[in-house]
Amino acid sequence: ERHLPVFKGAIDAGAKSVMINSGLINGMPVHASKNIITDLLKRELQFTGVVVTDWKDIDNLHSRDKVASSPKEAVKIAINAGIDMSMIPYDYDFCKYLIELVEEGEVSMTRIDDAVRRILTFKDELGLFEHPTTKDWDYSEFGSKEHETIALKAAEEMVTLLKNDNILPLKKGARLLVTGPNANSMRSLNGGWSYSWQGEKVEEFASKYHTILEALQIEFGESNVIYEPGVQYKEDGNYWQEEEVNLSKVSESAKSVDYVVLCLGENSYTEKPGDLHDLNLSASQQKLAKLVTEIGKPVILVLNEGRPRLIHEIEPSLAAVVQLYLPGNFGGDALANVLSGEVNPSGKLPYTYPMFSNTLVTYDHKPSEEQNKMEGMYDYESDYAIQYPFGFGLSY
């Protein structure tokens, strides 16, 4: 009812490959489920493309999920369930085991033929037999002005205005203090799985684009924009490591400007190295936020993050809140265009923004989750402690 229609829509639209989920459904690892892969995906949904594993997930049937007694049995279970291609992690034992299983009659040649036919058909449709390797000059539009225009437009449309106490858009000539660890970073704008897995190589390749600071300097004039980081990410450490930088300079600089643009959130991260235990903003970022809000100048919070970090302690003191997400190379330019009023913000929250770490509320409530008051001796009513609801977003 909820997840399958998206896959059906993709298949009907011509999707050529499907990667299997690393998790379990009702206790069954999906990589071991013939019911899901063969009966549902290939037969009922009539998917004719290639079914590929996720990283190491055939091995995981043995090492993690314990449904296979050995790595070899894990190969047998996954291939017979309908897997066509294995994403081999560290060695080629998969190939050895599969040949042995076919010779022993544990995996049929019919199953092998089905997988090979799907893979070869896919490669033929991609033209890989004629051109087995790609060359950059075959993609002349890659990185072109046309594509950059589309990237800027996409970034502008995703900017979501969450709060505005009638200070945005800013007037031309406004004097700004730009501060925070995300203010002068292309890495945080792009996030992980961009130029590299954890995003640590972004600065090496994206230096020609504009950070938030650089874009605001272009939009409002370099002489009108003061920069004091206050907090910086420790780029040679983990994504969450930070260091405070001259907080006294932040306080002093804030006295001479009209507005403070406070850029908070996270450095780039992804997958397991990006797991976190606390949804709150870091202690250093909260300290910086409290510092600038106590000065008395209107503070515009810019959130550059891939997931909602809690802001309930500082939100009442903020004049505006802008959610930038992970907008890519043109995120800084998009933000500058929104703050100046050149672009009218139109983004909407794709999730409910929680107020506390234990008030994660999804947008698709069940009827039983309604918070209507119950009559009787006790009042069971409890409100939803959310910061901003799903689909929320202001404009000018």
Steps between C-alpha positions, in 0.01 A plus 500: 500500500781741581831390348413276206327760275826695468684194373214411265506852362875482440473162330211614282711803404780273379739452792769252394646397837381460857725482805376283784457648847754404766237453769240246601125484440308309767827339611605387153812658340383641167809359326371152598135558412380317187155632583616861463761474226356234268128469574426868560765696309567281198165325454227724640662833411647344182843650555731382220815687604792413727467436874823601675604459862611777731853502642598168658140392553534145374781452754276658763250214469765294678705746705222730619154356444592138585257348247785325317736253667794604280599762240441239230146432619441876505578508126260212440217666692543842333533375141204262537299788650550692174820704532655556154820686586711505815678814616814316610668680790848363563574175315378277218378208711149570369609380155662185637200414718248558220686272256514228767129541577405462133723193462343351813146567370418742784448789255335417169631603159154645437562748783848578364364550148235738630757712684750501212228587246393797710858625544597462134176664386567793731857538371376483140238769565772718654719452191783353705589242236571778249650743754612312813650811659371856507700811416437845639490659154193292419310711755551855376207636703639373829580802716370733229337838562165342413541239772629759748187708438286197582705432814452859620126483429470174694688648796281811499181295495606283794581789737232485770412806708391376844478827692495867405430782743457745213873554446538304177568582226793717605545845355787577265791645690422307818809434711539134594708294738534149361601240757484129573684188380290466183550857383809447287488132404427338166532162671195553720294633207560183298493240777614140473484280189580806291861546386603221736333252735512711817524828308850578626631566146239763408730797561753347261256497208236767569714803582372697199150513651381729779466422867224674694745771603627559147151512354384752762807715431410504131132575566534763774848636430825379652533813712159432658577143607719418801609142560589349835460119512460466878498121455681294237491134403818302558547397139766239574278332760151348518210694349369597844826636641511878542713772654409845626667796330519848660146524633587843638552624143150379411354706784698808405419476128128452562477846654577673169256314269127502432450123492677181600489206257564195717593194294465178699441132435745224422812425304471240224427141604326192368404143589638335813785750563229766504288341771433727796372448853359846567276711279592817685735746336850466638586678824735735313233598248241554773751715688559711189125532438431618854789745475370674188134499605586676826669791318168644391539499120250305286638151439424301185567131558605309189478122547736309271423139594379171360279421799323720756723606787306631798473878541223539760725675752610775261203525262296754705793744484542479124356754257498253209576135430595371155543130424759449228535118523791371283453717190821430306741740332245777453357494851682816603376690194146371552500617862633845405227535237234410757633729774517794258148439370615423149338160547175442690552189717264215416650189663293275726624274781521136385478384862361615834767703678511368859526724806662236720695182429212283624228678301575359158154512342441382145254672270292187441321466834281200560146574626599348834768766540255790505535719808133567576406541864364185663210546742520340840689517826839555340604741229714297261542786256855587395603742233752446221822683579611585149704797379349520150245265337548287191448706185559832676670786319449876485549743215515876458 
